[in-house]
Amino acid sequence: MDNSERFSSRVEAYVKYRPGYPAAMLDFLARELAMGPKAQVADIGAGTGILTALLAPRVARVWAVEPNDGMRAAAEALLAGAGNVGWSRGSAEATGLAAGSVDLITVAQAFHWFDRAAFKAECRRLLRPGGRVALIWNDRLCNTPFLQAYEAGLRAYSADYEEVNHRNLGEADFRAFFEGEYRLSRFDNSQWFDLDGVLGRFNSSSYAPVAGTRAHDEMTALIRREFDRHGVNGQIAFHYSTLVYSGRVEGD
């Protein structure tokens, strides 16, 4: 499957059930990566606009680059009232944005889908001197019995979970992408769901088995069983560590 189409059938669930990003992370971008009120930012792989919507009030302009038509349409609907958001149907490797036009590039939940060498070249083309790149993930933790069972279920019932997991990226990948020193910063994040919310969160994932298959039925049964066992007052928590890998990509 073309990676840009992996979420085409999951747009509604993605909009409803994916986590946002903590204010502390946005403050970090402003404080450490010069994302101030005059900044021009490219949010690449913008998806349904979850991060774009948080960036827009803090910067002069943000360009949302998203090749998937359904996800981009959802983002445009979300940000219909924002006058400082521009849109591109381009890819990470060919954004369609002007050379030397941005101070910061953000990528949320998407870098592991990219052709990393081609994306690095595109970042170099887009960034002004001294510009930075921030690669961002909400890394779901396994620090409760429910989340441990959920993770085990994904490994058992999702055919490509291991293949597409962003955790496959290692330090060698980040060293190859960034030039010179880069840093990893972590921020606490969480969501609370009822049972329908947990099922929606599961179905928002590209690696969730297709509804109607045995694997989907088995994972749904596991979620229901573990929710009944561990839910408190009809709610369950998803905990995340929001990871930000940040640095420069231009050579000396």
N, C-alpha and C positions, 0 to 999 in steps of 0.2 A: 504493500500500500504506500502511495505517496504520503510522506509524513505530513504534508500540509493539509491532507484530507482526513487524517486519523480522528479528528474531533467533529467531523461534519454532522454525525448523528447524535452528538452529545452536547450541542450548544446550550440547549435549555437547562440541562442539569448542571453544566459548567457555570452558567450565570448564577444559578440559585445556590449552589452548594460548595463552590471552591472558596478557600480562605482568602481574606485580604492580606494586608501587610501592616505591621505595627508602626505606630507613629515614631517610635525610637529608631527604626530603620530609615524612615524618611528624614529624620533629623540628622542621622549619620550622613546620608547623601548630601544634605545641605552643608553640613559642617566640614566634612572631610573630602568631599568630591566636588566642591564648588557648585552645587546645585542651588544657586540663589535665584532671586527674582528676575535677573536678567539672562538667565541661562537658556540656551537652546538645547533641547533633549530629544534624542531619538529612542523611542521605546520599540524595540524590534522583537517580533513574535508577540505582538501586543494582545493577541487573542480576543477575548470579550471585553477588554479594557479595564480589568480589575486594577492593575497598577497604573495605567494611563490616567485613570480618574483621580488617583491620589497625587500624581505628579502635577497635573494641570494647574491646580491652584497655587503651586509653589514656584512656577517658572514662567518665563516670558512666552515660550512656545514649546509644545511637545508634538513630535511627529510620530504617529502610530503606524507601524509597518506590520501588516498582517495579510498573508496570501490567501487565507481561507475566507471565502465570501460570506459564509454564514456567521463565522465568529466576528469578522469585521463589521457586518451589519448590526450585530448585537452591541458591539462597542460604540458604533455611531449612534445607536438609539440611546445608549446610556449617557453619552456625552453630547447629546444634541444641543444642549444649552451652553456648551463651552466654546467660547470664541477663539481660543488660542490653541486648538488642536487641529493639526493637519493629518491627512490620511494618505496612505500608500498601499497599493495591492502588491507591492514588491516582496521579494524574499529576503532572508537574512543575507544572502550572498550577492544580491542585486536589488538594493532597496528602492532605487529610483530617486533618491534624495541627492541634493547638490553636494559636490565635493567641498570639504572644508566648512561645513554648515552647522556643525553641532559641537557642544562643549562636553556632553556626556551621553553615553549610550547605555541604556538599561536593557536587560534581557531577563524576563521572569518566567521560570518554569519551561524554558525552551532551548537553551544552549545545547543540550544533549541531542537535539534533533538536527542540528546544523552540520553542514560541511565546514569544519572548524578552520581549515586553512583558507578557504574562500571567504568565510565570514571575517577572519582577521584582516585579510586584504581590504575588504569593504570598510571595516572599522577605520583602518589607516586612511582610506580615501575620505571618509566622512568627517573625521575629527579635526578640530582646530589644534594648533600646537598646545601641548600640555593637557589635552583632553583625556578623559578616563572612560573605562568600561566597567560596569557593575553587572556581574552575573548572579542572579538571585534565584533561590529555591526556598519554598516552604517544605522542609524536610520532616515528614511525619515521623514522630517518635513512637517507640514501642515500650513506653514506661508505665503502662497499666495492664492488668490482665486482659481487658477487652482489646486494647490495641495490639497486644502480643498475639491474641487469637486471630484478629483481623489480618495481621501480617502473615501468619501461618496459612490462613485461608487463601490469600492472594498467591502465595507460593505454590499451593496445592492445586488451585483451580484456574489460574490465569496462564494461558499457554505462553505468552510473551512477556510476562512481568519481569523476569530476570533480564531479558534482552533489552528492554526499553527503559529500565530503571536508571534515573539520573545518578544513582549511587555507583554506577559502573565507572564514572569518571574518577580519576585519581590525581594525585599531585603531579604526576608526569604530564597529564593533559593540561593542567593549568600552567605549569612551567613552560610548556610548549606554546601556549596561547599568549600569555603575558610576556612583555619584555622587561627584564629587571625584576625588582621586588614587587610582589603583590601581597595582599592581605586577605585574611578570612575573618569576617566579623559575624557574630551570632546574636540573634534577638529572639526573645520568647514570643510565641504566638499560639492561639488556641481558638477552637470553635466548640460550641455546644449544640447537640442535635437531639431531636426525638427520633423514633425509629424510622419514620419516613425520611428524615434528613440523612441518617446514616446510609440508607439505601440509595438516596439520591447522590450522596457523596461518592459511594462506590460506583454508581453508573455514570458518573462524570469522567471517570478515568478511561484513558485510551485502551488500557489493557484489561478492562472489565470484559468478561465473556459476553457474547451476544445473548440478549434476552431470549428465553425459550430453549436454550441449550441446557444439557445436563449440568455442565460446569456452572452456569449462571444460577440454576436452581439450587445446586449444592452450596454455593457461596451465599446466596440469599438465606437459605436455611441456617447456615452457620451464623450469619449476622443476627437473625432473629433470636436464635438460641442464646448467643453470648450477650445480646442486649438484655434479654430477660434475666440473665444471670447477674449482670454487672451494672445495669442502669440504675440511676438514683433519681427518684421522683420523675421517672419518664424521660430522663436525659442521660446522654453520655458525652464525654469530652474527647475531642481529638486535639492532641498536643503536637506542636511543631517547634522546631528550631529554624527560624528564618536565617538562611545562610547568604552572605554577600561576599563573593570573591571580587575584589576590585584592584585595578592597576592600570598601567599604560600598555599600549600595543605598538607604539612607534619605536623604530630602532634608534640607535645612537646617532 
